[in-house]
Amino acid sequence: MLGIIRVLTTDDENILQEHSRVMKREFNIESISRCIPDQWNGIHSEATQRLAEPKIEALVKSMVENDGVTAVTISCAADPAVESSRKLVNVPVYGAGEVGAHAALMISRKVGVLGITPDVPPNIAKILGDHLLDYTWPEGVSTTVDLLEEDAKKRAIDACQNLVNKGATSILFACTGFSTIGLKMELAKHIHVPIIDLVEAQGIAYSLTRK
Amino acid sequence: MLGIIRVLTTDDENILQEHSRVMKREFNIESISRCIPDQWNGIHSEATQRLAEPKIEALVKSMVENDGVTAVTISCAADPAVESSRKLVNVPVYGAGEVGAHAALMISRKVGVLGITPDVPPNIAKILGDHLLDYTWPEGVSTTVDLLEEDAKKRAIDACQNLVNKGATSILFACTGFSTIGLKMELAKHIHVPIIDLVEAQGIAYSLTRK
């Protein structure tokens, strides 16, 4: 059983369980999703990341102790508290940003990254190194909640088209909110390079561990 | 359709098609396997790698032009001619060593690598960086053909057990010959850390591209 940590507070069960649904549908992975408290706009700055880290660590410990999960994935591109959580529990801990960046490097040497903030998540930039072609974000978006606006998908697709025009041979999503809105399926109709969705990348990581 | 390049010359159709069978069984991937000529012991030194490279490049071009494959994977841990082949064709070219190393980094920070030569393949070492815990190879083995000996599997399992005893949190195979002999399935009965098989890693890479 995989524990999925959402770094966005929500009382909408449909949004909370979205990543678990993808895991089941795409990889036949059983999982439990839980979210951190009191961060209704998720992580979108250094300050909100620092605020979230102790909450994430507590949730990692609790999911291992109380839910009995055999691995935990922190479903956020910024990889908050991934390193520190590894020291707290004796099961594997994945970070969405890390596994996504490594998945992109399996298939591409010119990775175009789509996020929600003005800066590429540092851990993704570090792993991609010279293979980070460019980074961008959809116009008018600054938190994961903004992605739920009606035309956010169209603006995200336009941003990805720009990355492809610049020579990207893959698109890496650097926010799991793109998974929540199902961007990949729509984007694949418009661009023809591989697209790395972070929930799918976390599913691949868990599948590699499970076998 | 995926083109698989085997860097071991063989006239045994069963051995030649082994990686294609795994691709079909594990990932439902259609593929064609072809091998380079006149290297019955595969690649097991710098000299044999240099000898193989122009043959691999020719085979990459031929499989794209004549077989119509939409991606090519060079099924050898040393990643021979991967970079140079990318310049010759306009389809993705994967290297088994590269994709395997990135797959290992998705799930582990202490990777134990099992190869067949006294030195870890340089491209794998470069990608793993500080996360390469240790490298070893089965006693008495020096080419991929030696893996076909009766007790080679037992010696490979002993070598992996040593890596786990040293603290490895994953095992990465650094020879596709281990796939040919089906080592992973047997090894998984003896050790309890994730095992990255290079044919499976290549399957994941192609699956990421195909979607």
HADDOCK unambig.tbl for C-alpha pairs under 7 A between the chains (distance, minus, plus):
assign (segid A and resid 94 and name CA) (segid B and resid 107 and name CA) 6.79 0.50 0.50
assign (segid A and resid 98 and name CA) (segid B and resid 106 and name CA) 6.75 0.50 0.50
assign (segid A and resid 99 and name CA) (segid B and resid 106 and name CA) 4.70 0.50 0.50
assign (segid A and resid 102 and name CA) (segid B and resid 102 and name CA) 5.29 0.50 0.50
assign (segid A and resid 102 and name CA) (segid B and resid 103 and name CA) 6.90 0.50 0.50
assign (segid A and resid 102 and name CA) (segid B and resid 105 and name CA) 6.89 0.50 0.50
assign (segid A and resid 102 and name CA) (segid B and resid 106 and name CA) 6.10 0.50 0.50
assign (segid A and resid 103 and name CA) (segid B and resid 102 and name CA) 6.91 0.50 0.50
assign (segid A and resid 105 and name CA) (segid B and resid 102 and name CA) 6.89 0.50 0.50
assign (segid A and resid 106 and name CA) (segid B and resid 98 and name CA) 6.76 0.50 0.50
assign (segid A and resid 106 and name CA) (segid B and resid 99 and name CA) 4.72 0.50 0.50
assign (segid A and resid 106 and name CA) (segid B and resid 102 and name CA) 6.10 0.50 0.50
assign (segid A and resid 106 and name CA) (segid B and resid 205 and name CA) 5.86 0.50 0.50
assign (segid A and resid 107 and name CA) (segid B and resid 94 and name CA) 6.80 0.50 0.50
assign (segid A and resid 107 and name CA) (segid B and resid 205 and name CA) 5.95 0.50 0.50
assign (segid A and resid 194 and name CA) (segid B and resid 208 and name CA) 6.60 0.50 0.50
assign (segid A and resid 194 and name CA) (segid B and resid 209 and name CA) 4.95 0.50 0.50
assign (segid A and resid 205 and name CA) (segid B and resid 106 and name CA) 5.86 0.50 0.50
assign (segid A and resid 205 and name CA) (segid B and resid 107 and name CA) 5.95 0.50 0.50
assign (segid A and resid 208 and name CA) (segid B and resid 194 and name CA) 6.60 0.50 0.50
assign (segid A and resid 209 and name CA) (segid B and resid 194 and name CA) 4.95 0.50 0.50
